[in-house]
Amino acid sequence: MVNIRGIERAQPHKAKAPALEAIQLTRRYEGDYALEDVSFQVDRGERVAVVGPNGAGKSTLFQIVAGVLASSSGEVKVFGHKPLGHICIAYVSQRNEVDYSFPASVFDVVMMGRIGILGFFHNPRQEDRDYVTACLETVGMADLAHRQISELSGGQQQRMFIARALAQEAELMLMDEPLTGLDVVSQEGILDIMDELRQREVTVLVATHDLNLAAENFDKVMLLNHKLIGYGPVHEVFTPENLSEAYGGHLQLVETDDGMVVVGDTHVDGPGGHSHA
């Protein structure tokens, strides 16, 4: 297990502040709302699934929290401060947003996570190389350190990006659809890594379309469709009324021997057909 050591922050975390707080967060695109008046709080070390139909604003939310996209109004606080300048935030974007033809090895990509700590003009030290190797060992990728990223499977790609976040020494990790397109074994491997992140008190938010997976593996769920429809324990959020508001008539709750499961098409567009993920 990697020993994530504390590093000096440009803005020291406020001792009692939540890991993440959104206050009346709004983002508009040419008059349409990607997010509208969204407020919530995530405590340190929690694991939250962010669910909703395509175009619900999940990716927009993550980009604002990561500080790469500005909100139209409202505020985000990370450990009590605005997100800009926080190297403790790791944003793992969707895999289709990455150019895998770029000539880089797995080790090179994970080392990129150290840039915020080293600075752009400083060469990695041996301790940084050792740290990257330890991160790769944590996600079961040490034997693939020198493989070109174009040769990786989907599950290996996700493990590599999680290793990069570990190398960054992230305390808040945002994962946008990390399980989409992976087989069951790869999904279980990623979930196992999330269990280790929990032991390290890393706060994790995961955007997913799989409501059953969200219900079974996360402390809380956030049901989003431009507005915040529900946030909290799954039994409080996944009610027929909330699911109908988020998805219309495209899914239903079914009682089985293992409990309630959600069935139907959860990849529908939200009201108005907006395309902001």
TIBAPA-942329 format. One line per field, with one value per residue: x, y, z of N, C-alpha, C, O in turn; residue in one letter. Coordinates in steps of 0.2 Angstrom, whole numbers. Last residue first. Example, Ala and Ser with C-alpha at 12.3 -4.5 7.8 and 13.67 -1.06 7.14 Angstrom:
<rs>
n_east [64 66] $
n_north [-11 -28] $
n_up [35 39] $
ca_east [68 62] $
ca_north [-5 -22] $
ca_up [36 39] $
c_east [64 66] $
c_north [0 -16] $
c_up [39 39] $
o_east [67 71] $
o_north [6 -17] $
o_up [40 42] $
aa [S A] $
</rs>
This chain:
<rs>
n_east [-117 -129 -139 -157 -171 -181 -176 -162 -161 -157 -152 -159 -172 -174 -174 -167 -173 -174 -169 -167 -179 -186 -196 -191 -195 -192 -190 -196 -204 -192 -181 -183 -196 -195 -186 -195 -205 -199 -183 -168 -166 -168 -160 -147 -144 -142 -152 -162 -162 -155 -156 -150 -153 -147 -145 -132 -130 -118 -109 -110 -114 -128 -132 -123 -128 -141 -138 -126 -120 -110 -97 -91 -81 -72 -59 -49 -46 -40 -50 -55 -45 -49 -61 -57 -51 -63 -68 -59 -62 -76 -73 -66 -76 -86 -79 -83 -92 -90 -83 -81 -88 -77 -72 -63 -57 -47 -34 -20 -7 -3 -3 -17 -19 -12 -20 -31 -26 -23 -36 -41 -33 -37 -50 -48 -30 -16 -9 -7 2 15 23 30 22 16 18 10 -3 -11 -12 -1 9 8 12 26 30 29 39 50 50 52 64 72 63 59 64 55 45 33 32 30 16 11 17 13 6 15 17 7 13 25 20 14 21 16 12 -5 -16 -26 -32 -47 -61 -65 -65 -69 -57 -53 -46 -42 -36 -25 -21 -30 -32 -49 -60 -60 -61 -65 -63 -69 -84 -92 -107 -116 -116 -109 -93 -80 -69 -59 -62 -68 -81 -83 -82 -93 -104 -102 -105 -119 -130 -138 -135 -142 -149 -140 -128 -114 -110 -98 -90 -81 -69 -78 -95 -102 -117 -126 -136 -139 -146 -144 -134 -137 -150 -148 -141 -129 -128 -125 -125 -125 -126 -129 -114 -106 -92 -81 -76 -81 -70 -62 -50 -46 -30 -20 -16 -5 0 13 7 8 9 2 10 3 4] $
n_north [84 92 92 92 88 91 81 70 55 39 28 19 8 -4 -6 -8 -18 -22 -39 -52 -55 -40 -27 -14 3 8 19 29 40 51 52 61 58 45 45 51 42 30 34 35 42 33 23 28 44 58 68 72 82 97 100 92 79 68 61 54 43 36 26 12 0 -1 9 9 -3 2 12 17 28 39 47 48 55 52 56 46 38 26 18 22 17 3 4 7 -5 -12 -6 -10 -24 -24 -20 -31 -41 -36 -24 -7 3 13 16 30 42 52 55 64 64 72 71 65 63 60 47 45 49 39 28 31 29 15 10 14 6 -7 -7 -6 -11 -3 2 16 17 5 0 1 -5 -17 -21 -12 -12 -13 -1 -2 -1 12 18 14 21 34 33 32 44 52 48 53 67 75 92 106 114 113 105 94 94 94 83 70 65 61 48 42 43 36 23 20 31 39 46 46 39 42 55 55 54 42 41 55 60 63 75 78 90 95 107 120 131 132 130 139 130 120 108 118 125 135 144 155 155 149 142 137 123 118 115 103 108 109 96 90 97 92 78 80 85 76 70 54 54 50 51 49 42 44 41 51 58 71 74 85 94 105 113 120 129 120 116 119 128 139 150 145 137 140 133 135 131 133 127 113 106 94 90 103 109 109 115 119 116 129 132 126 113 101 84 68 53 38 24 11 -6] $
n_up [-103 -112 -121 -118 -120 -112 -99 -104 -114 -107 -101 -94 -97 -84 -66 -50 -37 -20 -15 -19 -24 -30 -36 -46 -52 -69 -83 -91 -89 -81 -74 -63 -59 -57 -46 -36 -35 -31 -25 -21 -9 2 -1 -2 7 -4 -14 -29 -38 -43 -61 -71 -63 -51 -36 -28 -14 -3 -2 -15 -20 -23 -31 -42 -48 -51 -60 -71 -75 -65 -57 -41 -29 -14 -3 6 17 15 14 1 -7 -6 -13 -26 -29 -30 -42 -51 -51 -55 -68 -73 -72 -81 -93 -97 -101 -87 -75 -75 -77 -70 -54 -43 -27 -15 -13 -22 -26 -38 -37 -38 -51 -57 -54 -61 -74 -73 -72 -85 -93 -89 -94 -108 -111 -120 -130 -129 -119 -119 -104 -92 -83 -80 -68 -60 -58 -47 -39 -32 -42 -45 -33 -33 -44 -39 -29 -36 -43 -32 -27 -37 -45 -60 -63 -65 -71 -65 -49 -40 -39 -51 -57 -53 -64 -73 -69 -77 -90 -88 -86 -98 -111 -126 -139 -142 -145 -136 -130 -121 -120 -118 -104 -94 -82 -66 -57 -40 -29 -23 -28 -30 -39 -37 -28 -12 3 11 4 -8 -14 -26 -29 -41 -59 -69 -66 -77 -77 -69 -56 -52 -51 -65 -69 -62 -69 -82 -80 -76 -83 -91 -102 -98 -81 -66 -52 -43 -28 -16 -1 11 15 22 14 4 0 -11 -24 -39 -48 -62 -76 -89 -95 -110 -114 -117 -103 -86 -70 -52 -36 -22 -17 -12 -5 1 13 26 39 50 45 29 22 16 0 -5 7 8 11 19 9 8 5 -4 0] $
ca_east [-117 -123 -134 -151 -166 -179 -181 -166 -159 -162 -147 -157 -167 -176 -174 -170 -168 -177 -171 -161 -176 -183 -194 -194 -192 -196 -187 -191 -207 -199 -180 -177 -194 -200 -184 -188 -207 -203 -190 -171 -166 -171 -167 -150 -144 -142 -145 -161 -168 -153 -157 -150 -156 -146 -149 -134 -131 -123 -112 -109 -107 -124 -135 -123 -121 -140 -141 -129 -127 -112 -103 -91 -87 -73 -66 -50 -50 -35 -46 -59 -46 -43 -61 -60 -47 -58 -72 -60 -56 -74 -77 -63 -70 -88 -82 -79 -88 -93 -85 -75 -90 -83 -72 -69 -56 -54 -39 -27 -8 -4 3 -13 -22 -10 -13 -32 -28 -18 -31 -44 -33 -30 -49 -51 -37 -20 -9 -12 -5 12 19 33 24 14 21 18 -1 -10 -18 -7 9 6 6 21 30 25 32 48 50 46 59 71 68 58 65 59 52 34 32 37 20 8 19 18 2 12 22 7 6 25 24 10 21 18 18 1 -11 -21 -29 -40 -58 -65 -59 -71 -62 -52 -52 -40 -42 -28 -18 -30 -26 -43 -56 -62 -58 -66 -60 -65 -78 -89 -100 -115 -117 -113 -100 -83 -75 -58 -59 -61 -78 -83 -78 -86 -103 -102 -98 -114 -125 -141 -137 -138 -149 -144 -132 -118 -112 -104 -90 -87 -69 -72 -90 -99 -111 -125 -132 -138 -147 -148 -135 -134 -147 -151 -148 -133 -125 -129 -121 -128 -122 -133 -119 -108 -98 -84 -72 -82 -74 -69 -50 -49 -37 -21 -21 -5 -5 11 11 5 11 1 9 6 0] $
ca_north [78 93 87 95 85 97 85 73 62 43 32 24 12 0 -9 -3 -16 -18 -32 -48 -59 -46 -30 -20 -1 6 14 25 33 50 48 61 65 47 42 54 49 30 33 31 45 40 21 26 36 55 67 69 79 91 101 99 81 74 60 60 44 41 28 19 1 -7 8 15 -2 -4 14 11 27 32 48 44 55 50 57 49 44 32 17 24 24 5 2 12 1 -14 -5 -3 -22 -26 -16 -25 -42 -37 -31 -12 -1 12 9 25 36 53 50 64 61 72 69 68 64 68 50 43 53 46 28 31 36 20 9 17 13 -5 -8 -1 -12 -5 -5 13 18 11 -2 3 2 -13 -25 -11 -10 -19 -3 -1 -7 7 19 12 14 32 35 27 38 53 47 46 64 70 85 102 115 111 111 96 94 99 89 73 67 68 53 42 46 43 26 20 25 39 41 50 38 36 53 55 61 44 38 49 62 57 74 74 87 89 101 114 130 134 124 139 135 126 109 111 125 128 144 150 158 155 142 142 126 119 121 103 106 115 101 88 97 99 80 77 90 79 77 58 53 54 47 54 40 46 39 48 51 69 74 79 94 99 113 114 130 125 115 113 126 133 151 149 136 140 134 136 131 136 132 117 110 97 89 97 110 106 108 121 114 124 135 133 116 108 89 75 58 45 28 17 0] $
ca_up [-99 -107 -122 -118 -124 -117 -102 -99 -112 -110 -105 -90 -100 -89 -73 -55 -42 -25 -14 -16 -18 -31 -30 -46 -47 -64 -79 -94 -88 -84 -80 -67 -61 -62 -52 -39 -37 -38 -24 -26 -15 2 0 -8 6 2 -12 -22 -37 -39 -54 -71 -70 -55 -42 -30 -21 -4 4 -13 -19 -20 -25 -37 -45 -47 -54 -68 -77 -68 -61 -47 -33 -21 -5 0 18 15 19 7 -7 -3 -6 -22 -28 -25 -35 -50 -49 -48 -64 -73 -68 -74 -91 -94 -106 -93 -76 -75 -80 -74 -59 -47 -33 -18 -7 -22 -19 -37 -38 -32 -46 -58 -51 -54 -72 -75 -67 -79 -94 -88 -87 -105 -111 -114 -130 -134 -117 -122 -110 -99 -82 -87 -73 -60 -65 -50 -44 -29 -38 -50 -35 -28 -45 -45 -27 -32 -47 -36 -23 -37 -41 -55 -65 -60 -73 -72 -53 -42 -33 -47 -59 -49 -58 -74 -67 -69 -88 -90 -81 -92 -107 -119 -138 -140 -149 -134 -136 -121 -121 -125 -107 -98 -87 -71 -61 -46 -33 -20 -32 -26 -35 -41 -31 -19 -1 14 10 -7 -9 -24 -27 -36 -52 -71 -65 -72 -80 -76 -57 -53 -45 -61 -72 -61 -61 -80 -82 -72 -80 -84 -103 -102 -88 -70 -57 -46 -35 -18 -8 8 15 20 20 4 4 -8 -17 -36 -41 -59 -69 -88 -89 -107 -111 -122 -110 -92 -76 -59 -41 -27 -15 -18 -4 -5 8 22 33 51 49 35 23 20 5 -5 2 10 7 18 15 5 10 -4 0] $
c_east [-115 -123 -128 -145 -159 -173 -178 -172 -164 -159 -151 -152 -165 -170 -177 -169 -171 -171 -173 -163 -171 -181 -192 -191 -195 -192 -192 -188 -202 -201 -187 -177 -188 -198 -189 -186 -200 -204 -193 -178 -169 -171 -171 -158 -149 -142 -146 -154 -168 -160 -156 -151 -156 -149 -150 -138 -134 -124 -118 -112 -105 -117 -131 -126 -120 -133 -140 -131 -130 -119 -104 -98 -86 -80 -67 -57 -50 -39 -41 -55 -50 -43 -55 -61 -50 -53 -67 -63 -56 -67 -76 -67 -67 -81 -83 -82 -84 -89 -88 -77 -84 -83 -78 -68 -63 -53 -46 -30 -15 -6 3 -6 -19 -13 -10 -25 -29 -20 -26 -39 -36 -30 -42 -50 -41 -27 -13 -13 -10 5 16 29 27 17 20 21 7 -7 -16 -13 2 5 3 14 26 25 27 41 48 45 52 66 67 64 63 59 57 41 34 37 27 12 17 19 7 8 19 11 6 19 24 14 16 17 20 6 -4 -16 -24 -37 -50 -62 -59 -65 -64 -58 -50 -46 -39 -34 -21 -27 -25 -37 -49 -57 -61 -64 -60 -61 -76 -84 -98 -108 -116 -114 -103 -90 -78 -64 -57 -58 -70 -80 -78 -81 -96 -100 -97 -107 -120 -136 -139 -140 -143 -144 -137 -122 -116 -105 -97 -86 -75 -72 -83 -94 -109 -118 -132 -134 -145 -149 -139 -134 -144 -147 -151 -140 -130 -125 -126 -123 -126 -129 -123 -114 -100 -90 -74 -77 -75 -73 -57 -51 -40 -29 -23 -10 -4 6 9 10 8 3 9 5 4] $
c_north [80 88 88 90 88 94 91 78 65 50 37 29 18 4 -4 -6 -11 -17 -28 -41 -55 -49 -38 -24 -8 2 13 19 28 43 48 58 66 54 44 51 52 37 33 29 41 43 28 25 34 47 64 68 75 88 95 102 88 74 67 60 51 41 32 21 8 -5 3 13 3 -4 8 12 21 32 41 45 52 51 56 50 48 38 23 23 26 13 4 11 6 -8 -7 -2 -15 -24 -18 -20 -35 -37 -31 -19 -7 8 7 18 31 46 50 60 61 70 70 66 67 69 58 47 51 50 35 31 36 27 14 16 16 3 -5 -1 -6 -6 -7 6 16 11 5 2 5 -6 -22 -15 -10 -18 -9 -3 -7 0 14 12 11 24 32 27 32 47 48 44 57 68 80 95 111 111 109 103 97 100 95 81 71 70 60 47 47 46 34 24 26 32 42 45 42 35 48 52 61 51 40 47 55 58 68 73 84 86 94 108 124 134 126 133 134 132 116 112 118 129 136 149 153 159 149 141 131 122 122 110 106 114 107 93 96 100 88 79 86 84 80 65 57 53 52 51 46 45 40 46 47 61 70 79 87 99 106 115 123 125 121 111 119 131 145 149 139 140 134 137 131 137 135 121 114 100 93 96 103 107 105 115 117 122 129 136 123 110 96 79 64 50 35 21 6] $
c_up [-92 -103 -117 -118 -124 -121 -106 -103 -107 -109 -109 -94 -97 -92 -78 -62 -47 -30 -20 -15 -15 -24 -32 -40 -47 -59 -73 -90 -91 -84 -84 -74 -65 -64 -58 -45 -40 -40 -31 -25 -21 -4 1 -7 1 2 -5 -21 -30 -36 -50 -64 -70 -61 -45 -36 -22 -12 3 -6 -16 -17 -20 -31 -40 -44 -49 -61 -74 -70 -65 -51 -39 -23 -12 -2 12 16 20 13 0 -2 -3 -15 -24 -24 -29 -43 -47 -46 -57 -68 -68 -70 -83 -92 -103 -98 -83 -76 -80 -78 -63 -53 -37 -25 -9 -16 -18 -29 -36 -32 -39 -53 -52 -51 -64 -72 -67 -73 -87 -88 -85 -97 -108 -115 -124 -134 -123 -121 -113 -105 -89 -87 -80 -66 -65 -57 -48 -33 -35 -47 -40 -30 -39 -46 -33 -30 -42 -40 -26 -32 -40 -51 -59 -62 -68 -74 -60 -45 -34 -40 -54 -51 -53 -68 -68 -67 -81 -88 -82 -87 -101 -116 -131 -137 -147 -139 -134 -127 -121 -126 -115 -103 -90 -76 -66 -50 -39 -24 -29 -30 -30 -36 -34 -23 -8 9 13 -1 -8 -19 -25 -34 -47 -64 -67 -72 -75 -80 -65 -55 -46 -54 -68 -63 -60 -73 -80 -73 -76 -81 -96 -103 -92 -77 -60 -52 -37 -26 -11 1 12 20 18 10 5 -4 -14 -29 -37 -52 -66 -80 -90 -100 -108 -120 -115 -98 -82 -64 -48 -34 -20 -15 -10 -3 2 16 29 44 49 39 29 21 10 -1 1 5 9 15 13 11 8 2 0] $
o_east [-115 -127 -123 -146 -155 -171 -173 -172 -170 -156 -149 -149 -169 -165 -181 -164 -178 -166 -175 -158 -169 -182 -195 -185 -202 -187 -197 -184 -204 -200 -187 -174 -187 -198 -186 -184 -200 -203 -191 -180 -173 -176 -177 -162 -153 -140 -148 -150 -173 -164 -156 -147 -162 -149 -152 -135 -138 -119 -123 -118 -99 -115 -132 -123 -117 -132 -140 -128 -136 -123 -99 -103 -82 -85 -63 -60 -51 -36 -39 -55 -48 -40 -55 -61 -47 -52 -68 -61 -52 -66 -75 -64 -64 -81 -80 -88 -80 -83 -89 -72 -83 -79 -83 -64 -68 -50 -50 -30 -16 -6 7 -4 -18 -9 -7 -24 -28 -16 -23 -39 -33 -26 -41 -49 -38 -30 -14 -17 -15 2 15 32 26 15 23 26 10 -8 -20 -17 -1 1 -2 10 22 19 22 37 44 39 47 62 62 69 64 53 63 43 38 42 30 12 20 23 4 7 21 9 3 19 24 11 15 13 25 5 1 -12 -18 -40 -47 -62 -54 -61 -61 -64 -46 -51 -35 -36 -19 -31 -20 -37 -45 -51 -63 -64 -55 -56 -79 -79 -103 -104 -116 -114 -99 -94 -79 -63 -54 -52 -66 -76 -72 -76 -92 -96 -92 -103 -117 -139 -142 -146 -140 -139 -139 -119 -122 -100 -102 -82 -75 -75 -83 -89 -113 -114 -137 -128 -149 -152 -138 -136 -147 -141 -156 -145 -135 -120 -130 -119 -131 -129 -120 -119 -96 -95 -70 -74 -71 -79 -57 -54 -37 -33 -26 -10 -2 7 3 16 6 0 14 -1 9] $
o_north [75 87 86 84 88 98 94 78 62 52 40 33 23 2 0 -8 -11 -15 -32 -37 -56 -46 -41 -24 -9 -1 17 15 22 40 45 61 70 56 45 55 56 39 36 23 44 47 28 27 37 45 67 67 75 92 90 106 91 70 72 58 54 39 32 19 10 -8 3 15 2 -5 10 12 20 36 38 44 53 49 58 45 54 44 24 27 31 16 6 15 9 -7 -4 2 -13 -22 -13 -16 -34 -34 -27 -19 -10 9 2 14 29 45 49 61 59 73 67 60 71 74 61 49 56 54 38 35 42 30 17 20 21 6 -2 4 -2 -4 -13 3 14 6 9 3 11 -2 -24 -13 -8 -22 -10 -7 -13 -3 12 8 6 22 29 22 28 44 45 39 54 66 82 92 112 107 104 107 100 105 100 84 74 76 65 51 52 52 38 28 31 29 45 40 41 30 49 48 67 53 41 51 50 56 70 70 86 81 89 106 123 137 122 133 129 138 119 116 113 133 132 153 147 165 154 139 129 124 127 110 108 118 110 95 99 104 90 81 90 88 86 67 61 50 57 49 47 46 37 49 41 58 67 83 82 104 103 119 121 120 126 105 114 133 145 148 136 142 130 141 127 142 140 118 118 97 96 101 99 105 99 110 117 127 124 142 127 109 97 79 66 50 39 22 7] $
o_up [-88 -98 -119 -116 -129 -126 -105 -109 -106 -104 -114 -91 -96 -91 -76 -64 -47 -28 -25 -13 -9 -19 -35 -39 -47 -60 -72 -92 -93 -78 -89 -78 -69 -70 -64 -50 -45 -46 -35 -24 -25 -6 0 -11 -1 -4 0 -25 -27 -33 -52 -62 -70 -65 -42 -42 -18 -16 6 -5 -15 -13 -14 -25 -35 -38 -43 -56 -75 -67 -67 -48 -43 -20 -16 -2 13 16 26 18 3 3 3 -10 -20 -18 -24 -39 -43 -40 -53 -65 -62 -64 -80 -91 -107 -99 -84 -78 -86 -83 -61 -57 -34 -29 -6 -13 -13 -27 -34 -26 -35 -50 -48 -46 -61 -69 -62 -69 -85 -84 -80 -94 -105 -120 -122 -137 -121 -120 -109 -110 -90 -91 -85 -69 -70 -62 -53 -31 -34 -49 -40 -28 -41 -47 -32 -29 -45 -41 -25 -33 -42 -54 -53 -64 -68 -79 -61 -44 -31 -37 -53 -47 -48 -67 -64 -62 -78 -85 -77 -83 -99 -118 -129 -133 -150 -138 -132 -131 -121 -131 -118 -105 -89 -74 -71 -48 -43 -22 -31 -34 -27 -31 -34 -20 -10 11 16 -1 -7 -20 -23 -36 -49 -64 -67 -77 -69 -86 -66 -55 -42 -52 -67 -60 -56 -71 -78 -69 -72 -76 -96 -103 -89 -79 -57 -57 -34 -30 -9 -3 12 25 13 10 6 -5 -14 -29 -33 -49 -69 -79 -91 -100 -104 -124 -117 -98 -83 -64 -48 -37 -24 -12 -12 0 -2 14 30 44 49 36 34 22 8 2 6 -1 11 15 8 16 6 4 4] $
aa [A H S H G G P G D V H T D G V V V M G D D T E V L Q L H G G Y A E S L N E P T F V E H V P G Y G I L K H N L L M V K D F N E A A L N L D H T A V L V T V E R Q R L E D M I D L I G E Q S V V D L G T L P E D M L M L E A E Q A L A R A I F M R Q Q Q G G S L E S I Q R H A L D A M G V T E L C A T V Y D R D E Q R P N H F F G L I G I R G M M V V D F V S A P F S Y D V E N R Q S V Y A I C I H G L P K H G F V K V E G S S S A L V G A V I Q F L T S K G A G N P G V V A V R E G R D V Q F S V D E L A Y D G E Y R R T L Q I A E L A P A K A K H P Q A R E I G R I N V M] $
</rs>
